Amino acid sequence: MQLTQAEEQAQLQSWIDQARRAVFFGGAGVSTESGVPDFRSQDGLYQQTWKYPPETILSHTFFQRNPQAFFTFYRAKMLPLNAKPNPAHQTLAQLEKAGRLAAVITQNIDGLHQAAGSKKVLELHGSVHRNYCARCGTFFGAEHIKNSRDVPRCDCGGIIKPDVVLYEESLNSDTLEQSVSALSQADLLIVGGTSLAVYPAAGLLQYFHGGPMVLINREETPADFRASLCIRRPIGQVLGAVTIPDATQP
């Protein structure tokens, strides 16, 4: 039976009110309402015309062989440093502060969860805000990359590489372990803004067995059949309407 929007919202609220170890698993759709482009939607990066396909540009091989073209694309499309957290980011941070949300697991690299105040953020694909010299390991912030020209280099001469997981690269093992641990202990899983088409990240959902799973996404996903509730509305709208439980209530 199809639920009304009010019924969907009420069911989500009820599960959040009862949760003590909820986990949020999100993707690019969480940040589109902040003006950050996603990859696979009609207006996403994969639909835009570049000399090379974005999937090729954002690969380890391309970065090594053609770093100048990589950084031209990266500075133009991957550094939305003026973006601000939207109601989805803000609500998740408030739920963590209220003691209901144990962790945010994100495929995003924009740092907006932390900007909203979230503390336990597991970044599966890294962050644009961390950049390191490939030769000596010196740290550089995102502004340094944004303001650089051609291929950014350290004083030692080494190329500065963003701490983001490119195609052909492995996810950080420690981040994966923490994500598996959080999911295996969760009593509520909220999945939002992700097509669940990118592996191995999407495969992490198999480690959740602890209660209801809510899937908030505008389009269907391969995990819809597993969800206790599917909501086809903008995630900022859905999470922005959540009432934050009183942190003092058991």
N, C-alpha and C positions, 0 to 999 in steps of 0.2 A: 504493500500500500504506500502510495506517494505521500510524504509528509509535507505539510505547509512550511513556509519559512519560519513561522513562529514556533512550530513544533520541533523543527530541526534545531533551532536556537535553544529551546528549552531543554532538549535532550542533551545537547553539548554542555549546557550550563550545569545540568544535574551531575554529569560525569566529572566535570571539573571540580564541582563542590565536594565530591567524594574522594577525589584523587589526593594522594600524598607523595607519589613518585612518578608523576606524569613526565613524559618525554615528548619533545616536539622534533619532528624530522621534516626539514624543508628544503626547497629548491628555489630556482630563479624567480618563480611566480610570487614569492614573498616580497621581493624587492621591486617588481615592476611598478607597483603603486607608488614607489619612491622615485620613479623615472629611470630606473636601471633596466636596460634592455635585456630580454632573455634570449635564448638561442633558437628554440623550435617553433615559436608561435608565428602567426602570419607576418608580424612586423619584427620578428627576431633576427639575430645576426646571421643565421643560416639562410635567410631569405634575401640578404643584401648581396650586391655584386662587388666583389673585389678581384684583383688580379689572380689571387689564389683563394680557394675555399677556406672559410674560417677554421674548419676542422684540420686543414693542412697547416695553416699558419700557427695554430695553437698546439703543435706537436713538438716533441723533443727534437726530432730529426730536423725539422724546419728551423727551430731556434738555433741549433748548432750550425746549420749550413747557411742560413740567411738571416742573421740577427737583425740587420738593419730593417728589412721588411717586417720582421716580427715586431719590433718596437714601434714602427710606424702604425701598425694595426693596434697594438696593445695600448699605446698612448691615446689613440683616437676612440677606442671602443671599450676598453677594460678598466678605465680609471675614472669612474663617476664620483670624483671626490667631493662634489657639492651636494650629493644626494643626502637626504635626511631620513631618519627612521619614520615609518608610517605606523598606523594603529596596530598592525600585526606585531611588529617588533616591540612596540611599547607594551602591549598587553602581555606578551611572553615574559618580558622583563619584570612586570608587576607580579605575574604568577610565580615567578621564581622567588621574588622578595617575600611573597605571602607564604612561601613554603610548600607550594603545590607542584611546582615544576622542577624536576631534578636536573634536566639538561636540555640544551638545544643542540641538535645535530644538524649541521647545515652543509649543503653543497655549494653555497655562495662564498664568494671571496671578497665581498665589499665591506665587511666589518660593521654593518648596520645593526646587528644584534648587540654588539658591544657598545655601540654609540647610544643605543636605547637604554643601556644599563644592565644587560644580561652578563652574568659572571661565568657561568659554566657553559661555554660555547665550544663545541667540538667541530672544527673546520676541516671537513673531509678533503677539500680541494685547496687548502691553504688560504692565503690572504694577500691582497695587493699591498697591504700596509707593512709587509715584511719583505725586505729585499737584501740579498747578501752577495758580496763579491765572491765569484766562483774560485778565485785564487787564494785570498787571505781570510775570507769570512766576515769582513767588515759589514756592519748593518747600515742600511739606508732606508729612509721612509719613502712613502709613496710620492710625496711632493718632489723629491729628488728625481724620481723617474719621470714624472709628469713634465718637469721643467728642463729635462736634459734634451740633448739633440743627438740624432743618429743613434749609435749604440752607447748606452751609458757605461762608463768605466770608472773603476776605483783609482785612487792615487797610485796604487801598485801596478796598474795596467790591466788588471783582471776585469772581465765583463761582469756587470751587476745583474744577477738573475732574480726575477720576482719569485717569492716563495709560494708559487702556485703550482698545482699538479697539472702538467701538460699531458696531452695524449701520449701514450707509450710509456709514461712514468707510473710508478706504483704509489698507492696511497701510503701515508705515514702509518707505520705499524702500531705505534703507541696510540694515535688517534683512533684507529680501528678497534683496538682492544678496549679503550674507554667507551667507545660507542656501543660495542657488543655488551659490555658490562651494564651500561645504563639501560639499554633496551631489555636485557634479560631480567632486570629488577623492576621495570616499570609496571605500574598498575593502570596506566592509560597512555595510549599512543595517539598523538595528533599528527597527521601527515598533511602537509600543505604546500601548494605552489610548486609541485613537481610532477613531471610526466612519468617518473619512475622508469625512465628508459636508459639511464646511465648506470652502468655496472663498473666496479663492484658495489658502488654506494647503494643502489636500490636493493641489492641482495641482503642488506643488513636487516631488513624488516623481518626476515625469517627468525631472528633471535627474540622477537617479542611474542610472548605467550600469556601476558599477565592480566588481560581484561579487554575492555572495548577499544577498538581502533576507529578513529574518525578520520575520514579522508576529505580534505577541502581542496578542490581543484575544479577549474572551469570545464575541463574536458575529462573524458574517461581515461582511466589508467589500468595497467595490467593487474593492479592489486585491488580493484573495486570489489571483486567477489569476496575478498577477505574482510572488508570493512564492515563494522557494525553500523556505520552511518556514513553516507556519501553526501557531501554538500557541494552543489555546483554554483557557488557564488564567489565573488572576490574575497580573498582571505582577509584583507584589511577590514572589509565590511563585517565579516563574520566574527573575527576575533575582537574587533573594536567594539562589538556589542556585548562582549562577555563582562559580567560583573565579577570583580576580583573578590574572592572569599576573604573573610577576616582572618588575618594571620594568627589571631589569638584563639580561634575556634579549633577544637580538636578534630 
